[in-house]
Amino acid sequence: MNMVMQMGSQIVNSANSVHKEDARSLSALEQYERRRQVVRAHQRGAKKVQIARELGLSYTAVCLIITRYLNQGADAILPHKRGRRTGEGRALSSEQEQEIQEMIRDKKPRQLQLDFSDWNRPAVAELIKKHLGVRMHIRSVTNYLKRWNIVVERAEPRSQQHRIEAQVSETISSSQPTPPSLNVE
C-alpha cells in the first residue's frame, strides 16, 4: 500500500524514505493534529511501525502517544502548557518575597546593618542571606528584582585601567632598590 499524505509543508510518501521532522518545532495545534492522526491510524488497526513511517514520527513517539491515549483517554493528547508553572521552583516563598520588597522600599542598607550605602544586587543578596538564611546567586537576585520592578544601582566594577595602574604602581614600588644611606662625616 503506497500512501501519500500532505502534512503542513511536508509531503510524506510511505514508499520512499521519510524525513522525520522534530515535532518540537511544530505549533501546539499541529502537534495535537499529529497525535490525533496516530490514534486514528491505531484504531483502524495499523501497525505502530507503519504509523511512524507514514507520519514521519519515531517509533518511540508513536508508542508514547498510543500508550498515553489508552491509559488516560483523549485528554492525554490535548496540547498543554510546557515548562514550570508561575512561582514553581523559586528559592523564596511569596511571603518572603513580600518581606524583602518592603525592606528594600522602606529602608536603606545601613538601617538594616548592611555594609552598603545604597541598594545594589550584592546588597540585596546579603539582605536575603542575613534575614532569610538563603544564599542566592547574583543572577537570581537580578531576576527577582526584575520581577518586582525594582531598579537598583549596579555595583561599580573596578575598571580595567584602574587595575592595571594599581598593578604597575605595586611592581614599581617593589622593584626599586632602596637608596643607600649617605654617611657624611
VENJO-V293630 format. One record per helix or strand. SS is the DSSP state (H for helix, E for strand). FROM is the first residue (numbers start at 1). LEN is the number of residues. If there is no record, write none. Layout:
ss = {SS/SS}
from = {FROM/FROM}
len = {LEN/LEN}
This chain:
ss = {E/E/H/H/H/H/H/H/H/E/H/H/E/H}
from = {4/10/23/28/48/59/74/94/109/120/121/138/153/160}
len = {4/4/3/16/8/14/4/13/4/1/12/11/1/16}
